Amino acid sequence: MPGVLEKIKSVYIIWHEYHDTFPKTQRYSLGNHIDRVFIDLIEVVSVATFLPQIEKLPYVRIAIRKLDLIKILLLVSWETKSLGNKKYIVLSTPLDEIGRMLGGWYGKLNKENSPD
């Protein structure tokens, strides 16, 4: 599902700009961890995109977990005031859409791969 990969990439680009504005005390801990999980998410989704249909399901499941972790870490960033309200909303809105896309992809794959 290349559309989801493009969407993740565009949100990551926004995140990358925000990461530089994190307070120093959070930038190299929480900020870098969010960055790594974002990069992991991009990697997992790109791998899933090019796998045969039967092998995609575990990767999509991992992508959903990574996305959930990003959402939780961004929430922590917002609660600790490392990320302002506006920036949190700018990131959260497309991440929710990505979650729906990944959930739909997972459901489709699960249906296609399940024995009748």
C-alpha positions in Angstrom: 0.0 0.0 0.0 2.2 2.8 -1.3 -0.2 5.6 -0.3 0.4 4.9 3.4 4.1 5.0 2.9 3.9 8.4 1.3 1.7 9.6 4.1 4.1 8.4 6.8 7.0 10.0 4.9 5.2 13.4 4.8 4.4 13.3 8.5 8.0 12.3 9.3 9.2 15.4 7.4 7.0 17.6 9.6 8.3 15.7 12.7 11.9 16.2 11.6 11.4 19.9 11.6 9.7 19.8 15.1 12.5 17.6 16.5 15.0 20.4 16.1 12.8 22.6 18.3 12.5 20.2 21.2 14.0 21.4 24.4 17.6 20.1 24.7 16.7 18.1 27.8 14.2 16.1 25.8 15.7 16.2 22.2 18.3 13.6 22.8 16.2 11.2 24.7 12.5 11.3 23.9 12.9 13.2 20.7 15.6 10.8 19.3 13.5 7.8 20.4 10.4 9.1 18.5 12.7 9.7 15.5 14.0 6.2 15.6 10.5 4.7 15.8 9.4 6.8 12.9 12.3 5.5 10.8 11.5 2.0 11.9 7.9 2.5 10.8 9.0 3.7 7.4 11.2 0.7 7.1 8.6 -1.8 8.1 5.9 -0.4 5.8 8.4 -0.2 2.9 9.3 -3.9 3.4 5.7 -4.9 3.6 4.9 -3.1 0.4 7.3 -5.2 -1.6 6.6 -8.6 0.0 4.4 -11.3 -1.5 0.8 -11.0 -0.3 1.1 -14.0 2.1 4.1 -12.5 3.9 2.8 -9.0 4.5 0.6 -9.6 7.6 3.2 -9.7 10.3 4.9 -6.6 9.0 1.7 -4.6 8.9 1.0 -5.8 12.5 4.5 -4.5 13.5 3.8 -1.2 11.7 0.6 -0.8 13.7 2.5 -1.3 16.9 5.2 1.2 15.9 2.5 3.7 15.0 0.8 3.3 18.3 4.2 3.8 20.1 4.8 7.0 18.1 1.3 8.3 19.2 2.0 7.5 22.8 5.5 9.1 22.8 4.0 12.2 21.1 1.4 12.4 23.8 4.1 12.2 26.4 6.0 15.0 24.6 2.8 17.1 24.6 2.2 16.4 28.3 5.7 17.3 29.2 5.4 20.5 27.1 8.2 19.5 24.8 5.7 19.7 22.0 3.1 22.5 21.8 -0.6 22.1 21.2 -0.5 23.2 17.5 2.4 20.9 16.7 0.8 18.0 18.5 -2.4 18.4 16.5 -0.5 18.8 13.2 1.2 15.5 13.8 -1.7 13.6 15.5 -4.3 14.2 12.8 -2.4 12.5 9.9 -1.2 9.8 12.3 -4.8 8.9 13.0 -5.5 8.7 9.3 -2.4 6.5 8.9 -3.7 4.3 11.7 -7.0 3.8 9.8 -5.1 3.0 6.6 -2.9 0.4 8.3 -5.9 -1.0 10.1 -7.7 -1.4 6.7 -4.7 -3.0 5.2 -4.4 -5.4 8.1 -8.0 -6.3 7.9 -7.8 -6.9 4.1 -4.7 -9.0 4.4 -6.2 -11.0 7.4 -9.3 -11.7 5.3 -7.3 -12.7 2.2 -4.9 -15.0 4.2 -7.5 -16.7 6.4 -8.7 -20.2 5.5 -12.3 -20.3 4.5 
